[in-house]
């Protein structure tokens, strides 16, 4: 294969023989543009109608779920345990349990979850 091809030969090899375009070298004649005067349009006092907005139904749901978490807590290992009840306003029982354990750990060392019930 010959590596010394010209650009024109490469174009013919890729795209085939193309019809030669007739090139006109005459400069385009520019005609003088007519003078344009801009004026403000006169505002007519027409009654403008406001477009009606599309009705979008919206619902607001307010839920208040209180979960009651019962814990057994104490400061001695295998010692006396006290039952502690924690009320959490959340929909998630996992979050309610974590919140109750976090609060109980502030005062007690050993915490055991007994139950999580919805009220």
mmCIF file of the C-alpha atoms, coordinates in Angstrom:
data_MODEL
# 
_entry.id   MODEL 
# 
loop_
_atom_site.group_PDB 
_atom_site.id 
_atom_site.type_symbol 
_atom_site.label_atom_id 
_atom_site.label_alt_id 
_atom_site.label_comp_id 
_atom_site.label_asym_id 
_atom_site.label_entity_id 
_atom_site.label_seq_id 
_atom_site.pdbx_PDB_ins_code 
_atom_site.Cartn_x 
_atom_site.Cartn_y 
_atom_site.Cartn_z 
_atom_site.occupancy 
_atom_site.B_iso_or_equiv 
_atom_site.pdbx_formal_charge 
_atom_site.auth_seq_id 
_atom_site.auth_comp_id 
_atom_site.auth_asym_id 
_atom_site.auth_atom_id 
_atom_site.pdbx_PDB_model_num 
ATOM 1   C CA . UNK A 1 1   ? 0.000   0.000   0.000   1.00 0.00 ? 1   UNK A CA 1 
ATOM 2   C CA . UNK A 1 2   ? 1.319   3.397   -0.918  1.00 0.00 ? 2   UNK A CA 1 
ATOM 3   C CA . UNK A 1 3   ? 1.632   5.715   2.099   1.00 0.00 ? 3   UNK A CA 1 
ATOM 4   C CA . UNK A 1 4   ? 2.314   8.822   0.001   1.00 0.00 ? 4   UNK A CA 1 
ATOM 5   C CA . UNK A 1 5   ? -1.264  9.524   -1.064  1.00 0.00 ? 5   UNK A CA 1 
ATOM 6   C CA . UNK A 1 6   ? -2.483  13.052  -1.420  1.00 0.00 ? 6   UNK A CA 1 
ATOM 7   C CA . UNK A 1 7   ? -5.590  14.303  0.292   1.00 0.00 ? 7   UNK A CA 1 
ATOM 8   C CA . UNK A 1 8   ? -7.522  14.303  -2.973  1.00 0.00 ? 8   UNK A CA 1 
ATOM 9   C CA . UNK A 1 9   ? -6.583  10.670  -3.675  1.00 0.00 ? 9   UNK A CA 1 
ATOM 10  C CA . UNK A 1 10  ? -7.657  9.665   -0.187  1.00 0.00 ? 10  UNK A CA 1 
ATOM 11  C CA . UNK A 1 11  ? -11.025 11.385  -0.661  1.00 0.00 ? 11  UNK A CA 1 
ATOM 12  C CA . UNK A 1 12  ? -11.554 9.585   -3.975  1.00 0.00 ? 12  UNK A CA 1 
ATOM 13  C CA . UNK A 1 13  ? -10.620 6.249   -2.336  1.00 0.00 ? 13  UNK A CA 1 
ATOM 14  C CA . UNK A 1 14  ? -13.049 6.764   0.549   1.00 0.00 ? 14  UNK A CA 1 
ATOM 15  C CA . UNK A 1 15  ? -15.980 8.473   -1.126  1.00 0.00 ? 15  UNK A CA 1 
ATOM 16  C CA . UNK A 1 16  ? -15.580 7.560   -4.780  1.00 0.00 ? 16  UNK A CA 1 
ATOM 17  C CA . UNK A 1 17  ? -15.607 9.893   -7.755  1.00 0.00 ? 17  UNK A CA 1 
ATOM 18  C CA . UNK A 1 18  ? -17.694 12.916  -6.946  1.00 0.00 ? 18  UNK A CA 1 
ATOM 19  C CA . UNK A 1 19  ? -19.072 15.319  -9.466  1.00 0.00 ? 19  UNK A CA 1 
ATOM 20  C CA . UNK A 1 20  ? -16.978 18.388  -9.537  1.00 0.00 ? 20  UNK A CA 1 
ATOM 21  C CA . UNK A 1 21  ? -18.731 21.441  -8.211  1.00 0.00 ? 21  UNK A CA 1 
ATOM 22  C CA . UNK A 1 22  ? -18.689 24.552  -10.266 1.00 0.00 ? 22  UNK A CA 1 
ATOM 23  C CA . UNK A 1 23  ? -17.088 27.294  -8.274  1.00 0.00 ? 23  UNK A CA 1 
ATOM 24  C CA . UNK A 1 24  ? -18.040 30.839  -9.064  1.00 0.00 ? 24  UNK A CA 1 
ATOM 25  C CA . UNK A 1 25  ? -15.438 33.373  -8.116  1.00 0.00 ? 25  UNK A CA 1 
ATOM 26  C CA . UNK A 1 26  ? -17.612 36.429  -8.745  1.00 0.00 ? 26  UNK A CA 1 
ATOM 27  C CA . UNK A 1 27  ? -17.938 38.567  -5.597  1.00 0.00 ? 27  UNK A CA 1 
ATOM 28  C CA . UNK A 1 28  ? -21.503 38.862  -4.283  1.00 0.00 ? 28  UNK A CA 1 
ATOM 29  C CA . UNK A 1 29  ? -23.099 42.229  -4.948  1.00 0.00 ? 29  UNK A CA 1 
ATOM 30  C CA . UNK A 1 30  ? -24.318 43.956  -1.817  1.00 0.00 ? 30  UNK A CA 1 
ATOM 31  C CA . UNK A 1 31  ? -27.354 46.107  -2.193  1.00 0.00 ? 31  UNK A CA 1 
ATOM 32  C CA . UNK A 1 32  ? -27.740 49.045  0.157   1.00 0.00 ? 32  UNK A CA 1 
ATOM 33  C CA . UNK A 1 33  ? -30.052 48.135  3.013   1.00 0.00 ? 33  UNK A CA 1 
ATOM 34  C CA . UNK A 1 34  ? -33.160 50.288  3.347   1.00 0.00 ? 34  UNK A CA 1 
ATOM 35  C CA . UNK A 1 35  ? -33.173 52.515  6.394   1.00 0.00 ? 35  UNK A CA 1 
ATOM 36  C CA . UNK A 1 36  ? -35.332 51.066  9.161   1.00 0.00 ? 36  UNK A CA 1 
ATOM 37  C CA . UNK A 1 37  ? -36.920 53.238  11.813  1.00 0.00 ? 37  UNK A CA 1 
ATOM 38  C CA . UNK A 1 38  ? -38.097 51.558  14.990  1.00 0.00 ? 38  UNK A CA 1 
ATOM 39  C CA . UNK A 1 39  ? -41.114 52.990  16.740  1.00 0.00 ? 39  UNK A CA 1 
ATOM 40  C CA . UNK A 1 40  ? -42.851 51.916  19.919  1.00 0.00 ? 40  UNK A CA 1 
ATOM 41  C CA . UNK A 1 41  ? -46.124 50.176  19.270  1.00 0.00 ? 41  UNK A CA 1 
ATOM 42  C CA . UNK A 1 42  ? -49.090 51.942  20.739  1.00 0.00 ? 42  UNK A CA 1 
ATOM 43  C CA . UNK A 1 43  ? -50.502 49.953  23.621  1.00 0.00 ? 43  UNK A CA 1 
ATOM 44  C CA . UNK A 1 44  ? -54.183 49.312  23.117  1.00 0.00 ? 44  UNK A CA 1 
ATOM 45  C CA . UNK A 1 45  ? -56.182 49.118  26.338  1.00 0.00 ? 45  UNK A CA 1 
ATOM 46  C CA . UNK A 1 46  ? -57.491 45.637  25.733  1.00 0.00 ? 46  UNK A CA 1 
ATOM 47  C CA . UNK A 1 47  ? -58.741 43.490  28.553  1.00 0.00 ? 47  UNK A CA 1 
ATOM 48  C CA . UNK A 1 48  ? -56.070 40.912  29.280  1.00 0.00 ? 48  UNK A CA 1 
ATOM 49  C CA . UNK A 1 49  ? -57.345 37.560  30.304  1.00 0.00 ? 49  UNK A CA 1 
ATOM 50  C CA . UNK A 1 50  ? -55.362 35.640  32.858  1.00 0.00 ? 50  UNK A CA 1 
ATOM 51  C CA . UNK A 1 51  ? -54.832 32.040  31.989  1.00 0.00 ? 51  UNK A CA 1 
ATOM 52  C CA . UNK A 1 52  ? -56.330 29.675  34.474  1.00 0.00 ? 52  UNK A CA 1 
ATOM 53  C CA . UNK A 1 53  ? -53.814 27.506  36.285  1.00 0.00 ? 53  UNK A CA 1 
ATOM 54  C CA . UNK A 1 54  ? -54.295 23.808  36.037  1.00 0.00 ? 54  UNK A CA 1 
ATOM 55  C CA . UNK A 1 55  ? -55.847 22.340  39.152  1.00 0.00 ? 55  UNK A CA 1 
ATOM 56  C CA . UNK A 1 56  ? -53.384 20.166  40.989  1.00 0.00 ? 56  UNK A CA 1 
ATOM 57  C CA . UNK A 1 57  ? -54.919 18.075  43.739  1.00 0.00 ? 57  UNK A CA 1 
ATOM 58  C CA . UNK A 1 58  ? -52.864 18.180  46.908  1.00 0.00 ? 58  UNK A CA 1 
ATOM 59  C CA . UNK A 1 59  ? -53.281 16.070  49.966  1.00 0.00 ? 59  UNK A CA 1 
ATOM 60  C CA . UNK A 1 60  ? -51.792 16.620  53.364  1.00 0.00 ? 60  UNK A CA 1 
ATOM 61  C CA . UNK A 1 61  ? -51.617 13.607  55.593  1.00 0.00 ? 61  UNK A CA 1 
ATOM 62  C CA . UNK A 1 62  ? -50.640 14.074  59.204  1.00 0.00 ? 62  UNK A CA 1 
ATOM 63  C CA . UNK A 1 63  ? -49.828 10.967  61.140  1.00 0.00 ? 63  UNK A CA 1 
ATOM 64  C CA . UNK A 1 64  ? -48.882 10.756  64.728  1.00 0.00 ? 64  UNK A CA 1 
ATOM 65  C CA . UNK A 1 65  ? -47.915 7.301   65.768  1.00 0.00 ? 65  UNK A CA 1 
ATOM 66  C CA . UNK A 1 66  ? -46.620 6.769   69.241  1.00 0.00 ? 66  UNK A CA 1 
ATOM 67  C CA . UNK A 1 67  ? -44.602 3.673   69.846  1.00 0.00 ? 67  UNK A CA 1 
ATOM 68  C CA . UNK A 1 68  ? -44.175 2.458   73.372  1.00 0.00 ? 68  UNK A CA 1 
ATOM 69  C CA . UNK A 1 69  ? -40.828 0.799   73.975  1.00 0.00 ? 69  UNK A CA 1 
ATOM 70  C CA . UNK A 1 70  ? -40.390 -1.247  77.101  1.00 0.00 ? 70  UNK A CA 1 
ATOM 71  C CA . UNK A 1 71  ? -36.838 -1.731  78.337  1.00 0.00 ? 71  UNK A CA 1 
ATOM 72  C CA . UNK A 1 72  ? -35.267 -3.595  81.196  1.00 0.00 ? 72  UNK A CA 1 
ATOM 73  C CA . UNK A 1 73  ? -32.364 -1.587  82.541  1.00 0.00 ? 73  UNK A CA 1 
ATOM 74  C CA . UNK A 1 74  ? -29.860 -1.848  85.364  1.00 0.00 ? 74  UNK A CA 1 
ATOM 75  C CA . UNK A 1 75  ? -26.330 -0.962  86.376  1.00 0.00 ? 75  UNK A CA 1 
ATOM 76  C CA . UNK A 1 76  ? -25.261 -4.393  87.674  1.00 0.00 ? 76  UNK A CA 1 
ATOM 77  C CA . UNK A 1 77  ? -24.526 -7.377  85.442  1.00 0.00 ? 77  UNK A CA 1 
ATOM 78  C CA . UNK A 1 78  ? -27.169 -10.062 86.190  1.00 0.00 ? 78  UNK A CA 1 
ATOM 79  C CA . UNK A 1 79  ? -28.385 -7.885  89.022  1.00 0.00 ? 79  UNK A CA 1 
ATOM 80  C CA . UNK A 1 80  ? -31.644 -6.147  89.757  1.00 0.00 ? 80  UNK A CA 1 
ATOM 81  C CA . UNK A 1 81  ? -33.302 -4.833  86.546  1.00 0.00 ? 81  UNK A CA 1 
ATOM 82  C CA . UNK A 1 82  ? -35.945 -2.120  86.315  1.00 0.00 ? 82  UNK A CA 1 
ATOM 83  C CA . UNK A 1 83  ? -38.580 -1.829  83.592  1.00 0.00 ? 83  UNK A CA 1 
ATOM 84  C CA . UNK A 1 84  ? -38.466 1.509   81.804  1.00 0.00 ? 84  UNK A CA 1 
ATOM 85  C CA . UNK A 1 85  ? -41.107 2.725   79.313  1.00 0.00 ? 85  UNK A CA 1 
ATOM 86  C CA . UNK A 1 86  ? -40.199 5.172   76.544  1.00 0.00 ? 86  UNK A CA 1 
ATOM 87  C CA . UNK A 1 87  ? -42.756 6.771   74.194  1.00 0.00 ? 87  UNK A CA 1 
ATOM 88  C CA . UNK A 1 88  ? -41.484 7.821   70.738  1.00 0.00 ? 88  UNK A CA 1 
ATOM 89  C CA . UNK A 1 89  ? -43.410 9.763   68.081  1.00 0.00 ? 89  UNK A CA 1 
ATOM 90  C CA . UNK A 1 90  ? -42.249 8.025   64.930  1.00 0.00 ? 90  UNK A CA 1 
ATOM 91  C CA . UNK A 1 91  ? -43.464 5.565   62.329  1.00 0.00 ? 91  UNK A CA 1 
ATOM 92  C CA . UNK A 1 92  ? -40.382 3.381   62.515  1.00 0.00 ? 92  UNK A CA 1 
ATOM 93  C CA . UNK A 1 93  ? -40.109 0.832   65.290  1.00 0.00 ? 93  UNK A CA 1 
ATOM 94  C CA . UNK A 1 94  ? -36.354 0.607   64.689  1.00 0.00 ? 94  UNK A CA 1 
ATOM 95  C CA . UNK A 1 95  ? -35.915 4.349   65.226  1.00 0.00 ? 95  UNK A CA 1 
ATOM 96  C CA . UNK A 1 96  ? -38.087 4.222   68.339  1.00 0.00 ? 96  UNK A CA 1 
ATOM 97  C CA . UNK A 1 97  ? -36.011 1.381   69.730  1.00 0.00 ? 97  UNK A CA 1 
ATOM 98  C CA . UNK A 1 98  ? -32.717 3.171   68.993  1.00 0.00 ? 98  UNK A CA 1 
ATOM 99  C CA . UNK A 1 99  ? -33.989 6.381   70.570  1.00 0.00 ? 99  UNK A CA 1 
ATOM 100 C CA . UNK A 1 100 ? -35.110 4.554   73.722  1.00 0.00 ? 100 UNK A CA 1 
ATOM 101 C CA . UNK A 1 101 ? -31.821 2.690   74.091  1.00 0.00 ? 101 UNK A CA 1 
ATOM 102 C CA . UNK A 1 102 ? -29.862 5.910   73.573  1.00 0.00 ? 102 UNK A CA 1 
ATOM 103 C CA . UNK A 1 103 ? -31.825 7.668   76.321  1.00 0.00 ? 103 UNK A CA 1 
ATOM 104 C CA . UNK A 1 104 ? -31.513 4.682   78.699  1.00 0.00 ? 104 UNK A CA 1 
ATOM 105 C CA . UNK A 1 105 ? -27.724 4.411   78.160  1.00 0.00 ? 105 UNK A CA 1 
ATOM 106 C CA . UNK A 1 106 ? -27.299 7.894   79.613  1.00 0.00 ? 106 UNK A CA 1 
ATOM 107 C CA . UNK A 1 107 ? -28.285 6.577   83.049  1.00 0.00 ? 107 UNK A CA 1 
ATOM 108 C CA . UNK A 1 108 ? -27.995 2.777   82.909  1.00 0.00 ? 108 UNK A CA 1 
ATOM 109 C CA . UNK A 1 109 ? -25.163 0.506   81.787  1.00 0.00 ? 109 UNK A CA 1 
ATOM 110 C CA . UNK A 1 110 ? -27.096 -2.611  80.810  1.00 0.00 ? 110 UNK A CA 1 
ATOM 111 C CA . UNK A 1 111 ? -30.141 -2.185  78.550  1.00 0.00 ? 111 UNK A CA 1 
ATOM 112 C CA . UNK A 1 112 ? -32.373 -4.906  77.117  1.00 0.00 ? 112 UNK A CA 1 
ATOM 113 C CA . UNK A 1 113 ? -35.340 -4.271  74.812  1.00 0.00 ? 113 UNK A CA 1 
ATOM 114 C CA . UNK A 1 114 ? -38.444 -6.131  75.938  1.00 0.00 ? 114 UNK A CA 1 
ATOM 115 C CA . UNK A 1 115 ? -41.067 -4.948  73.439  1.00 0.00 ? 115 UNK A CA 1 
ATOM 116 C CA . UNK A 1 116 ? -42.013 -2.270  70.933  1.00 0.00 ? 116 UNK A CA 1 
ATOM 117 C CA . UNK A 1 117 ? -45.766 -1.693  70.629  1.00 0.00 ? 117 UNK A CA 1 
ATOM 118 C CA . UNK A 1 118 ? -47.867 0.805   68.687  1.00 0.00 ? 118 UNK A CA 1 
ATOM 119 C CA . UNK A 1 119 ? -50.280 2.911   70.699  1.00 0.00 ? 119 UNK A CA 1 
# 
